[in-house]
Amino acid sequence: MAYSEPLAERIRERLATVPNVEERAMMGGIVYMVDGKMCIGIIKDEMMCRIAHELYEESLEKQGCHPMEFTGRAMPGYVLIDESGMKSEADFNYWIGLALAFNPFAKAAKKRKAKE
């Protein structure tokens, strides 16, 4: 199992009323793009949230939250939430809410040029 299907279903249910959501396989997991920008994802059994940089350090102090690392380096603005940080519906909705609130301000990835 590359990612937690029960967590994926939980996220799908929460995002059901959010417009312009697209699921993509990425990083060995799944990513939920909102308005064409990476917003929420799942890596193994943890939820990845893209949040405002000014909330990053404060968020790391919360239960179950730790930095997302890529090639051994922390990626500011991206956090991973383990099961202990999203057990309750309120905690789960808190993290989803942070990611959705930041999404309008997030920069979209640059489009890659097609090979000729």
Backbone bond lengths (Angstrom), bond angles and torsions (degrees), N, CA, C in turn:
res aa  C-N    CA-C-N  psi(-1)  N-CA   C-N-CA  omega(-1)  CA-C   N-CA-C  phi
1 M - - - 1.461 - - 1.528 108.95 -
2 A 1.306 117.35 119.03 1.460 122.33 -178.56 1.525 111.93 -76.09
3 Y 1.319 116.79 -32.91 1.464 121.16 178.99 1.520 108.99 -150.69
4 S 1.317 115.88 162.47 1.462 122.12 -177.33 1.530 110.85 -73.68
5 E 1.318 115.98 110.36 1.466 120.14 177.92 1.533 111.35 -66.01
6 P 1.355 120.38 -38.43 1.473 118.65 176.02 1.537 112.34 -60.42
7 L 1.334 117.50 -38.41 1.461 120.18 177.12 1.526 110.03 -67.75
8 A 1.331 117.35 -39.52 1.466 120.81 177.90 1.527 110.04 -59.45
9 E 1.325 116.89 -43.20 1.464 120.34 179.91 1.525 110.99 -65.79
10 R 1.300 116.65 -38.97 1.470 121.12 177.77 1.533 110.70 -61.69
11 I 1.324 116.20 -42.85 1.470 120.56 178.91 1.525 110.18 -68.34
12 R 1.329 117.55 -43.27 1.474 120.33 178.26 1.524 111.10 -56.59
13 E 1.333 116.51 -44.26 1.466 120.48 179.60 1.522 110.67 -61.67
14 R 1.338 116.58 -42.15 1.465 120.63 -178.63 1.528 111.65 -68.28
15 L 1.336 117.35 -32.84 1.465 121.26 -177.80 1.533 113.14 -92.15
16 A 1.317 117.67 2.61 1.473 121.71 -175.06 1.524 113.23 -55.42
17 T 1.314 117.95 -32.91 1.467 120.46 -177.93 1.530 113.31 -97.90
18 V 1.326 116.63 1.01 1.465 121.03 179.94 1.524 108.12 -86.22
19 P 1.344 117.82 126.77 1.462 119.47 179.83 1.532 112.58 -73.36
20 N 1.313 115.28 156.17 1.467 123.58 173.34 1.519 114.32 59.66
21 V 1.329 117.21 45.25 1.463 122.20 176.79 1.531 108.50 -101.02
22 E 1.319 115.77 134.02 1.457 121.50 177.89 1.524 108.70 -133.34
23 E 1.320 116.85 135.49 1.469 122.20 176.52 1.525 108.67 -93.30
24 R 1.341 115.77 137.75 1.462 120.57 176.47 1.518 109.79 -139.53
25 A 1.309 115.75 138.88 1.462 120.25 171.98 1.520 106.84 -73.93
26 M 1.337 116.46 129.94 1.458 120.30 -176.96 1.523 109.11 -161.98
27 M 1.306 117.63 143.55 1.462 123.56 174.37 1.532 112.48 56.70
28 G 1.309 117.55 31.41 1.457 120.69 -179.01 1.519 113.04 74.87
29 G 1.303 116.97 10.09 1.454 122.14 -179.67 1.510 109.84 -137.98
30 I 1.310 115.53 -143.82 1.458 121.20 178.87 1.527 108.06 -136.16
31 V 1.319 115.58 144.55 1.458 121.25 -179.69 1.527 107.74 -125.94
32 Y 1.328 114.99 141.43 1.453 121.87 175.79 1.527 106.80 -105.78
33 M 1.330 114.24 112.27 1.455 121.27 178.74 1.526 107.29 -90.62
34 V 1.324 117.14 134.80 1.458 121.93 175.57 1.529 105.92 -121.26
35 D 1.321 115.84 123.36 1.469 121.70 -175.75 1.529 111.36 54.36
36 G 1.333 116.66 37.03 1.455 121.85 176.52 1.519 115.17 78.31
37 K 1.343 117.36 9.37 1.464 121.15 -178.39 1.525 110.51 -122.26
38 M 1.343 116.04 139.67 1.451 120.37 178.54 1.528 109.03 -60.65
39 C 1.329 116.42 128.31 1.459 120.85 -175.49 1.527 111.68 -124.80
40 I 1.321 116.31 -53.06 1.461 122.89 -175.50 1.526 106.80 -138.70
41 G 1.308 117.08 151.96 1.452 119.20 177.65 1.508 111.24 -157.22
42 I 1.310 114.88 178.24 1.458 121.39 176.83 1.518 107.69 -132.93
43 I 1.308 115.42 128.16 1.452 122.50 172.48 1.522 105.69 -122.54
44 K 1.316 115.91 113.69 1.471 123.94 -173.16 1.521 109.10 57.88
45 D 1.347 118.11 -108.54 1.461 119.22 -179.98 1.523 111.84 -118.61
46 E 1.336 116.33 21.39 1.461 120.81 179.23 1.524 110.37 -114.60
47 M 1.336 115.07 147.23 1.452 120.88 177.91 1.526 109.27 -93.09
48 M 1.324 115.62 129.95 1.457 121.89 176.06 1.526 107.44 -97.73
49 C 1.332 116.05 132.78 1.460 120.88 176.72 1.522 109.30 -127.47
50 R 1.317 115.16 134.64 1.468 121.18 174.98 1.524 106.18 -95.13
51 I 1.332 115.53 117.11 1.468 120.05 -172.81 1.528 110.40 -125.88
52 A 1.310 115.92 168.56 1.460 121.60 178.76 1.527 110.60 -61.50
53 H 1.317 116.54 137.00 1.463 121.24 -178.81 1.529 112.00 -57.37
54 E 1.328 117.21 -35.07 1.458 119.39 -178.50 1.532 113.07 -71.07
55 L 1.324 117.55 -14.10 1.473 121.55 177.37 1.525 112.47 -100.11
56 Y 1.319 116.79 -3.88 1.458 121.75 -172.99 1.531 112.64 -59.36
57 E 1.323 118.37 -57.48 1.472 121.37 -176.58 1.523 111.57 -61.57
58 E 1.313 116.67 -43.27 1.469 121.36 179.11 1.540 110.72 -62.19
59 S 1.320 116.14 -38.86 1.466 120.77 -179.73 1.519 112.07 -65.37
60 L 1.320 116.65 -35.20 1.466 120.56 -179.04 1.527 112.69 -63.72
61 E 1.330 117.27 -18.36 1.456 121.55 178.72 1.530 112.37 -82.49
62 K 1.319 117.31 -10.84 1.463 121.11 -177.63 1.530 111.33 -81.01
63 Q 1.302 114.86 151.78 1.471 123.23 179.41 1.518 111.00 -51.00
64 G 1.324 117.22 128.54 1.452 122.72 172.81 1.511 116.85 77.98
65 C 1.322 118.07 2.93 1.462 121.74 -177.23 1.527 110.13 -102.15
66 H 1.315 115.81 135.91 1.461 120.49 174.63 1.530 109.42 -148.09
67 P 1.331 117.23 163.67 1.469 119.89 -176.50 1.528 111.73 -66.01
68 M 1.309 115.65 147.10 1.450 120.57 170.52 1.520 106.39 -85.92
69 E 1.310 116.17 128.95 1.464 120.14 -179.85 1.515 110.22 -113.01
70 F 1.308 114.95 141.80 1.452 121.85 176.78 1.515 106.64 -133.83
71 T 1.286 117.25 124.51 1.466 124.41 -174.63 1.529 111.84 52.70
72 G 1.343 115.75 40.27 1.452 120.97 175.73 1.513 115.96 80.47
73 R 1.319 117.69 3.91 1.468 120.87 -179.49 1.520 110.08 -121.68
74 A 1.339 115.16 139.51 1.464 120.48 177.75 1.531 108.91 -67.94
75 M 1.317 115.14 143.05 1.460 121.31 178.28 1.532 108.39 -107.20
76 P 1.328 118.02 98.16 1.470 119.89 179.57 1.537 110.88 -55.31
77 G 1.311 114.80 135.73 1.453 120.26 -179.23 1.527 112.76 96.38
78 Y 1.330 116.97 -10.10 1.456 121.71 177.77 1.527 108.28 -121.83
79 V 1.331 116.13 125.02 1.461 121.03 178.63 1.521 109.97 -125.51
80 L 1.318 115.13 154.64 1.457 122.12 173.60 1.515 108.62 -111.56
81 I 1.316 115.86 138.16 1.462 121.99 -178.90 1.524 107.54 -117.89
82 D 1.338 116.22 122.13 1.460 118.42 177.34 1.528 109.27 -87.31
83 E 1.312 115.50 178.12 1.464 120.54 -174.94 1.526 113.08 -56.12
84 S 1.327 117.69 -36.42 1.466 120.36 -178.39 1.523 112.32 -65.20
85 G 1.309 117.80 -22.53 1.463 121.49 -178.66 1.509 114.27 -92.00
86 M 1.340 116.66 -3.19 1.472 118.66 -179.17 1.523 112.43 -141.14
87 K 1.328 115.68 26.29 1.468 120.08 179.76 1.527 111.09 -62.88
88 S 1.313 115.89 -48.98 1.473 118.92 -178.33 1.529 109.36 -81.26
89 E 1.299 115.75 153.55 1.465 121.14 177.72 1.528 110.44 -62.31
90 A 1.339 116.33 -36.07 1.469 120.31 179.02 1.526 110.94 -63.67
91 D 1.343 117.11 -44.17 1.468 120.01 178.78 1.523 110.68 -65.75
92 F 1.325 117.13 -44.10 1.461 121.65 178.23 1.530 110.26 -57.42
93 N 1.327 116.34 -48.74 1.467 121.07 -179.45 1.528 111.97 -65.37
94 Y 1.332 117.31 -31.55 1.464 121.12 177.35 1.531 110.19 -59.03
95 W 1.339 116.48 -49.89 1.467 120.31 -177.69 1.518 112.01 -67.62
96 I 1.322 116.77 -42.35 1.471 120.15 177.08 1.529 109.25 -60.99
97 G 1.335 116.25 -42.24 1.466 120.99 179.45 1.522 112.50 -61.58
98 L 1.341 117.17 -41.75 1.472 119.56 177.75 1.522 110.91 -61.27
99 A 1.327 116.42 -44.13 1.461 120.33 -178.95 1.528 111.33 -65.67
100 L 1.320 117.41 -43.65 1.468 120.49 179.65 1.527 111.52 -67.54
101 A 1.338 117.43 -35.41 1.472 120.71 179.34 1.529 111.41 -66.47
102 F 1.338 116.43 -34.75 1.460 119.75 -179.39 1.526 112.37 -80.31
103 N 1.311 117.39 -26.65 1.462 121.51 -172.88 1.534 115.00 -49.80
104 P 1.335 120.61 -43.52 1.470 118.32 -179.89 1.533 113.46 -62.19
105 F 1.320 117.41 -21.97 1.469 121.84 -178.05 1.532 112.65 -97.50
106 A 1.324 116.71 -11.51 1.466 121.51 -178.04 1.526 110.03 -71.40
107 K 1.313 114.57 146.96 1.460 119.33 176.75 1.522 108.59 -86.09
108 A 1.303 115.17 139.53 1.466 120.20 176.30 1.520 108.59 -77.70
109 A 1.320 115.99 149.78 1.467 120.16 176.58 1.520 108.80 -65.81
110 K 1.314 115.21 148.25 1.463 119.44 177.65 1.513 108.98 -68.84
111 K 1.305 115.38 139.68 1.466 120.94 177.93 1.514 109.22 -72.69
112 R 1.317 116.00 135.78 1.459 120.53 177.22 1.512 109.77 -81.62
113 K 1.309 114.99 142.22 1.460 119.26 177.05 1.516 109.86 -74.86
114 A 1.307 115.62 138.99 1.469 119.97 177.95 1.523 109.10 -70.08
115 K 1.322 115.55 141.31 1.460 119.91 177.45 1.521 109.35 -73.35
116 E 1.303 114.66 138.77 1.479 118.69 -178.85 1.488 111.24 -96.25
